[in-house]
Amino acid sequence: MNKLFKHLGVAFALLFSAVCFANGGEQAVAQASDAQMWAQLKDGAVGYTASKSEFHGQAINTYDLRVLDLRADWLAPALMAALFGMIAIFIVFIKINGISKLHHGFSGKMVYRWSKADVAIHWLGAIPCLLLILTGLVLLAGRFFIQPYLGEGVWAGLVNGAKQVHDVLAIPFMIGWLLMTVLWAKNQMPKMYDIKWFMVVGGYINFGPFKGKHPDAGFANAGEKLWFWAFAIFGLVISVSGMLLLFPNLFEPSRNLSLLALILHGVSAIIICAFSIVHIFMATAMSEGGMECMISGYCDENWATQHHNLWFDEIKANGTLKYKD
């Protein structure tokens, strides 16, 4: 009986060993097959899919992932610096320099400058632009200065809300950008006298050799022209890249093009953000009487003669000067 059990035990052990060897062999074959498959995919092998897109057959991303690190490590802090850094610079500048006051005070005569349609177009682009900057800041850099102070649930809700607002306001921003670029470009062409405007910093410096300088300016001064063309050019980049990111199923961009759009979108947002802060400060805190232009469409006559003298002389000469009743 003992011999029988011994023989049965040896047979069972041999059978178990054979099964294990077979399974091990199958695993080795499977691992070799997987390794071969991944090697082929890394070499650019194309798979099969029901999708009609020319890019969807590529199973593995082949772009340089360091570009994503560039977005996280450089663009996110740069956007924060463009917003908060420019605000800090202007606060210090106003503290030291003061604002640009009207030398002869307000005249009380309001000169027609912008139509109601122009004012509406300005705010159509401006309000979404500001909200896109703030929501973009949350999406791109919020993890640095917001997430550490919030719970995960609150942070997730904030990011989701910022994403929804960002996507919805993209379209009105693009409409405002297009209308401003097309309709206002004729008054934004560079002139030779713009060089002098830059040389004396537009007459906004209240000390040293720059004090009291009021360089010539047409309908738009040199600083406004610089802002306009920055907004026109980088607004175009933001709009095109934004459309690719917002409607990937419509345009079906490649992975590399999508990544490029993401980077260009961030770089353009940083530039527009910095210019927007300058524009806001110059129109409100820096220039006495400047904000009225984009509220009522009219400006004070003394403001016009001090900041846009060539334009004021022109409308007086050609008979288009119109005062508010």
C-alpha positions in Angstrom: 0.0 0.0 0.0 2.8 2.3 0.9 4.5 1.6 -2.5 1.2 2.4 -4.2 1.0 5.8 -2.5 4.6 6.5 -3.3 4.0 5.8 -7.0 0.9 7.9 -7.0 2.8 10.8 -5.3 5.6 10.6 -7.8 3.1 10.6 -10.7 1.2 13.6 -9.2 4.5 15.5 -8.7 5.5 14.8 -12.3 2.1 15.9 -13.6 2.2 19.1 -11.5 5.7 19.9 -12.7 4.6 19.4 -16.3 1.6 21.7 -15.9 3.8 24.4 -14.2 6.4 24.0 -17.0 3.7 24.4 -19.6 2.2 27.4 -17.9 5.6 29.0 -17.4 6.4 28.4 -21.1 3.1 30.0 -22.1 3.9 33.0 -19.8 7.3 33.3 -21.3 5.9 33.2 -24.8 3.2 35.8 -23.8 5.9 38.0 -22.3 8.0 37.7 -25.4 5.0 38.5 -27.6 4.1 41.5 -25.5 7.7 42.8 -25.6 7.7 42.3 -29.4 4.3 44.2 -29.7 5.5 47.1 -27.6 8.7 47.3 -29.6 6.8 47.4 -32.8 4.4 50.1 -31.5 7.3 52.2 -30.4 8.8 51.9 -33.8 5.5 53.4 -35.2 3.5 50.3 -36.0 -0.2 51.3 -36.8 -3.1 49.4 -35.4 -6.7 49.0 -36.6 -9.7 51.1 -35.5 -13.2 51.9 -36.6 -12.4 55.6 -36.4 -11.9 57.3 -39.7 -9.3 59.8 -38.4 -5.9 59.4 -39.9 -4.3 59.7 -36.5 -6.3 57.3 -34.4 -4.5 54.2 -35.6 -1.4 55.3 -33.8 -1.5 53.5 -30.4 1.4 55.3 -28.6 2.2 58.9 -28.3 5.6 59.6 -29.9 6.0 63.3 -29.0 8.6 64.6 -26.5 6.9 64.6 -23.1 9.3 67.2 -21.9 7.1 69.7 -23.6 4.4 68.9 -21.0 7.0 69.7 -18.3 7.7 73.0 -20.0 4.0 73.9 -19.7 3.8 72.8 -16.0 7.2 74.2 -14.8 7.5 77.4 -16.9 4.2 78.5 -18.4 2.2 78.2 -15.2 4.5 80.4 -13.1 4.9 82.8 -16.0 1.2 83.3 -16.2 1.1 84.0 -12.5 4.0 86.5 -12.9 2.2 88.2 -15.8 -0.9 88.8 -13.8 0.3 89.4 -10.2 3.8 90.7 -11.2 2.4 93.4 -13.5 -0.1 94.5 -10.9 2.6 94.8 -8.3 4.8 96.8 -10.6 2.1 99.3 -11.4 1.2 99.7 -7.7 4.8 100.5 -7.0 5.0 102.8 -10.0 1.9 104.8 -9.1 3.1 105.0 -5.5 6.4 106.6 -6.7 5.3 108.5 -9.8 1.7 109.3 -9.2 -1.0 109.4 -12.0 -1.1 111.5 -15.1 -3.4 114.4 -14.2 -5.0 116.8 -16.6 -2.9 120.0 -16.4 -5.9 122.3 -16.9 -8.4 120.1 -15.1 -11.7 118.9 -16.6 -13.3 121.4 -19.1 -16.8 120.0 -18.8 -17.0 119.7 -22.6 -17.3 116.1 -23.7 -16.0 115.2 -27.2 -17.4 112.3 -29.2 -14.8 109.6 -29.6 -16.4 106.1 -29.7 -19.7 105.0 -31.1 -22.1 103.0 -29.0 -21.3 100.0 -31.2 -17.6 100.5 -30.6 -18.2 100.6 -26.8 -20.3 97.4 -27.0 -17.6 95.6 -29.1 -14.9 96.7 -26.6 -16.8 95.1 -23.6 -17.8 92.1 -25.7 -14.1 91.3 -26.0 -12.9 92.8 -22.6 -15.2 91.0 -20.2 -14.6 87.5 -21.6 -10.9 88.3 -21.8 -10.7 89.1 -18.1 -12.7 86.0 -17.1 -10.7 83.8 -19.5 -7.4 85.0 -17.8 -8.8 84.2 -14.4 -10.2 80.8 -15.3 -7.1 80.0 -17.3 -5.0 80.9 -14.3 -6.9 78.4 -12.2 -6.6 75.7 -14.9 -2.9 76.3 -15.6 -1.4 77.4 -12.3 -4.1 77.0 -9.7 -2.3 73.9 -8.2 0.5 76.2 -7.1 -1.5 78.9 -5.2 -5.1 77.6 -4.7 -5.1 73.8 -4.4 -2.8 73.6 -1.3 -5.4 75.6 0.7 -8.5 73.7 -0.4 -9.9 70.3 0.1 -9.8 67.9 -2.8 -13.6 68.1 -3.4 -13.7 71.9 -3.4 -10.6 72.0 -5.7 -12.2 69.6 -8.1 -15.4 71.6 -8.2 -13.4 74.8 -8.7 -11.4 73.4 -11.6 -14.6 71.9 -13.2 -16.3 75.3 -12.9 -13.3 77.2 -14.3 -13.2 74.8 -17.3 -16.9 75.3 -18.1 -16.7 79.1 -17.9 -13.5 79.0 -20.0 -15.1 77.0 -22.7 -18.3 79.0 -22.8 -16.6 82.4 -22.9 -14.1 81.4 -25.6 -16.7 82.1 -28.4 -17.7 85.7 -27.4 -14.1 86.5 -26.8 -13.2 85.4 -30.4 -16.2 87.4 -31.8 -15.1 90.5 -29.9 -11.4 90.0 -31.0 -12.4 89.6 -34.7 -14.7 92.8 -34.7 -12.1 94.9 -32.9 -9.2 93.7 -35.2 -11.2 94.3 -38.4 -12.9 97.6 -37.5 -10.2 99.4 -35.5 -7.1 98.5 -37.4 -7.3 101.7 -39.6 -6.6 103.9 -36.6 -3.8 101.7 -35.3 -1.2 102.1 -38.1 2.3 103.2 -36.9 3.4 106.7 -37.6 6.8 108.4 -37.3 5.7 110.5 -34.3 5.1 107.3 -32.4 8.8 106.9 -31.9 8.9 110.2 -29.9 6.0 109.0 -27.8 8.0 106.0 -26.7 11.1 108.1 -26.1 9.3 110.2 -23.5 7.2 107.3 -22.2 4.0 109.0 -23.4 4.4 111.9 -21.0 3.3 109.7 -18.0 6.5 110.2 -16.0 6.2 113.0 -13.4 9.8 113.5 -12.6 13.2 114.3 -14.2 13.6 115.3 -17.9 10.3 113.5 -18.8 8.1 115.6 -16.5 5.5 117.7 -18.4 6.2 116.1 -21.8 3.2 115.6 -23.9 4.2 113.9 -27.2 2.0 114.0 -30.3 -0.6 111.3 -30.7 -3.3 110.7 -33.2 -6.6 108.8 -32.5 -4.5 106.1 -30.8 -1.1 106.8 -29.1 1.9 104.6 -29.6 1.3 102.5 -26.5 -2.3 101.8 -27.5 -1.1 100.8 -31.0 1.4 98.4 -29.4 -1.4 96.9 -27.3 -3.7 96.6 -30.2 -1.3 94.7 -32.5 -0.3 92.4 -29.6 -3.9 91.7 -29.0 -4.6 91.2 -32.7 -1.6 88.8 -33.3 -1.7 86.8 -30.1 -5.5 86.9 -30.0 -5.4 85.1 -33.4 -3.0 82.5 -32.0 -5.2 82.0 -28.9 -8.3 81.8 -31.1 -6.9 79.2 -33.6 -5.3 77.1 -30.9 -8.4 77.4 -28.7 -10.6 76.1 -31.5 -8.3 73.1 -32.0 -8.5 72.3 -28.2 -12.2 73.1 -27.9 -13.4 71.1 -30.9 -11.0 68.2 -31.4 -13.7 66.0 -33.0 -14.4 68.7 -35.6 -10.8 69.4 -36.6 -9.2 66.1 -35.6 -5.7 67.5 -35.0 -2.8 65.1 -34.6 -1.3 64.6 -31.2 1.7 66.7 -32.0 -0.5 69.5 -33.3 -2.7 69.3 -30.2 0.4 69.6 -27.9 1.7 72.5 -30.0 -1.7 74.3 -29.7 -1.6 73.8 -25.9 1.8 75.4 -25.7 1.0 78.3 -28.0 -2.2 78.9 -26.2 -0.4 79.3 -22.9 2.4 81.5 -24.3 -0.2 83.8 -26.0 -2.3 84.0 -22.8 0.8 85.1 -20.8 1.5 87.9 -23.3 -2.1 89.1 -23.5 -2.4 88.9 -19.7 0.6 91.2 -19.2 -0.6 93.7 -21.8 -4.2 93.6 -20.4 -2.9 94.6 -16.9 -1.0 97.5 -18.5 -4.0 98.5 -20.5 -6.4 98.4 -17.5 -4.0 100.5 -15.3 -3.4 103.1 -18.0 -7.1 103.5 -18.7 -8.2 103.7 -15.1 -5.7 104.5 -12.4 -2.9 106.1 -14.5 -4.8 108.5 -16.8 -7.2 110.9 -15.3 -10.4 111.0 -17.4 -9.4 108.0 -19.6 -12.0 105.5 -18.4 -14.9 107.7 -19.5 -14.1 107.0 -23.1 -15.2 103.3 -22.9 -18.2 104.0 -20.7 -20.0 106.8 -22.5 -18.0 107.0 -25.7 -17.0 110.6 -25.0 -13.9 112.2 -23.5 -13.2 115.5 -21.9 -11.9 118.1 -24.3 -8.8 118.8 -22.1 -8.1 115.0 -22.1 -8.3 114.9 -25.9 -5.9 117.9 -26.3 -3.4 116.6 -23.8 -3.3 112.9 -24.8 -4.5 112.9 -28.5 -3.8 116.4 -29.8 -3.3 115.4 -33.5 -6.6 113.6 -33.5 -8.4 116.6 -31.9 -6.8 119.0 -34.3 -7.9 116.8 -37.2 -11.6 116.5 -36.2 -11.7 120.3 -35.6 -10.2 120.9 -39.1 -12.4 118.5 -41.0 -15.6 119.5 -39.2 -16.3 116.1 -37.5 -15.8 117.5 -34.0 -19.0 116.8 -32.0 -19.8 117.6 -28.4 -22.1 115.8 -26.1 -25.4 117.6 -25.7 
